[in-house]
Amino acid sequence: MAMDDFCGNIMTLFISATIVVCVQSQLITETPYNAVVSKDGTENFNTIARAILSGPDHSVKPFFIKIKKGTYQEYITVDKKKTNIFLIGEGMDTTIITGVAGNDFIAQDITFRNNVGPIKHQAVAL
């Protein structure tokens, strides 16, 4: 095999791999949301709590909730029976929730802010 043929095959392989990676990343960002929350009421829900309640109980499939930008001053509880809940905001500087309690939910691009103050003790989030 000539050196030119070898280098050409390696370059083709690299370009093909790059194209596959780009296609995969586009598919990941195009999440089909099950519910969309906006403070102004232009979407399915105007509170996060109602969007979570609309999700199925004991689901094995992910339930994606898109949360539009804004500060949501509500205390949200993700009940044990609401499984596979995914909360997806529009950015940690623009989507803010002031109170959340629950287990086994996933959040992305959201800030959780403790507005309770020292009277009711400091909250801990991981």
C-alpha positions in Angstrom: 0.0 0.0 0.0 1.4 3.4 -1.0 1.7 6.1 1.7 -0.7 8.4 -0.2 -3.4 5.6 -0.1 -2.8 5.0 3.6 -3.1 8.7 4.5 -6.2 9.1 2.3 -7.9 6.2 4.1 -7.1 7.7 7.5 -8.4 11.1 6.5 -11.7 9.5 5.2 -12.1 7.6 8.5 -11.5 10.8 10.5 -14.0 12.9 8.5 -16.6 10.1 8.8 -16.2 9.9 12.5 -16.6 13.7 12.8 -19.8 13.7 10.9 -21.3 10.9 13.1 -20.4 12.9 16.2 -22.1 16.0 14.9 -25.2 14.2 14.0 -25.4 12.6 17.4 -25.1 15.9 19.2 -27.9 17.4 17.1 -30.2 14.6 18.0 -29.5 15.0 21.8 -30.4 18.7 21.7 -33.7 18.1 20.0 -35.6 16.7 23.0 -39.3 16.2 22.5 -40.7 17.9 25.6 -43.8 16.4 27.3 -44.7 19.7 28.9 -43.6 23.3 28.7 -43.8 25.8 31.5 -43.9 29.6 31.1 -44.7 32.3 33.6 -46.8 34.2 31.1 -49.1 31.3 30.4 -48.2 31.0 26.7 -47.3 27.3 27.1 -49.0 24.2 28.5 -48.5 25.2 32.1 -47.8 28.4 34.1 -46.4 26.5 37.2 -43.8 23.8 37.4 -45.8 21.9 40.1 -48.7 21.4 37.6 -46.4 20.2 34.9 -44.9 17.7 37.3 -48.4 16.5 38.3 -49.3 16.0 34.7 -46.5 13.4 34.3 -47.4 9.7 34.6 -46.9 7.8 37.9 -44.1 5.2 38.2 -42.9 5.9 34.6 -40.1 4.0 33.1 -39.8 6.5 30.3 -38.4 10.0 30.8 -40.9 12.8 31.2 -39.2 16.0 29.9 -40.4 19.3 31.2 -39.0 22.5 29.5 -39.0 25.5 31.9 -38.9 28.9 30.1 -36.8 31.7 31.6 -38.0 33.4 34.7 -37.9 33.2 38.5 -40.5 30.6 39.7 -41.3 31.4 43.3 -43.0 28.2 44.1 -42.2 25.3 46.4 -42.2 22.2 44.2 -42.4 18.7 45.5 -41.5 15.8 43.3 -43.5 12.9 44.8 -41.9 9.4 45.0 -44.4 8.1 42.5 -43.3 10.7 39.9 -40.3 8.9 38.4 -38.0 9.9 35.6 -38.8 13.6 35.7 -36.4 15.8 33.8 -36.5 19.5 34.4 -34.7 21.5 31.7 -34.3 25.2 32.0 -33.1 27.9 29.5 -29.9 28.6 31.4 -28.7 28.8 35.0 -28.8 32.6 34.9 -32.3 32.8 33.5 -34.3 29.9 34.9 -34.5 30.1 38.7 -36.6 28.0 41.1 -36.9 29.1 44.8 -37.9 25.8 46.4 -37.7 22.1 45.5 -38.0 18.9 47.4 -37.9 15.4 46.1 -35.8 12.4 45.1 -34.8 10.9 41.8 -35.4 13.8 39.5 -32.9 15.4 37.1 -32.4 19.1 36.5 -30.4 20.9 33.8 -29.7 24.6 33.1 -31.6 25.7 36.3 -30.6 27.6 39.4 -32.1 26.5 42.7 -32.2 29.4 45.1 -33.0 29.2 48.8 -35.3 32.0 49.7 -36.5 30.6 53.0 -33.8 32.4 55.1 -32.1 31.3 58.3 -35.3 31.0 60.3 -36.2 27.7 58.6 -32.6 26.5 58.3 -30.3 26.4 55.3 -31.3 24.0 52.5 -28.8 21.6 51.0 -28.8 20.5 47.3 -26.7 18.1 45.4 
